Amino acid sequence: MSCPYLDYRRSDGEGLEFDHERAYCQVQESFVSPVRADVCNDRDRFHHTTHCEVYRAAEGTDDGGAD
């Protein structure tokens, strides 16, 4: 299951259109890098609930420890 705060958008909402969808973090209110999106999508050995400090902070589960 991917992060519930991850969205894919074809525009920035202010008139700029992209030729492909880009990963957008609703918590940060910004587009994220493809590598960050891999964490959000639980790819490889990553899982958003344990490897993403943004998700943990939004959910109130961040203990302040390092990833």
N, C-alpha and C positions, 0 to 999 in steps of 0.2 A: 504494500500500500504506500503510495507516495504522500508527501506532506500535504495536508489540507490547505495550507497557505500558498501553495505553488499554483500559478496560473500561467497559461501561455497566451501571448497576445501578438496580433499582427500590426498593431500601431501603438504609439505612445499616448494616445488619447488627446493629443494636442495638434493633430494634423500630420504627424510623421508616420508614414506607412512603411512596413518592412516587407521584404520579399519572402520571408519565412517567419514562422512563429518564434518568439523569444520568451525565455523563462522570466517570470515576474514574481517577486516575493511580495505578498500582500502585507506582511508584517513590516518589512523595510520600506514598502511603497517605492520599490525600485526594481529595475531589471537586474538579474544576476548572471554571473558567468556560467558557461556550460559545465565547468567543473563543479560549481556550487549546485547546479541543477542535478548533477549526478548524485550528490548527497540527498537532495530533496526527493529524488526518485528511487532511493534505496538501491542504487546500482553498486555492483561489485561487492565490497565488504562493508559498505556504508549503510547506515540506517538513520533517518532524520531525527528520530527520538533520542538517539544517543550521540550523534556526531554533529548536530547543528545547534549552536548556542542561541541562534535567533529563535528557533522553534521552542527550545527549552525555556527561554525567557518569556516568550508569549504564553506558554502554557503554565508558567509559574513553577517549573520543575528544575530550573537551573540552580545548581548548588554552588556555582562559582568556580568549579573545578575546570581543569583544562580538558580539551577534547582528546 
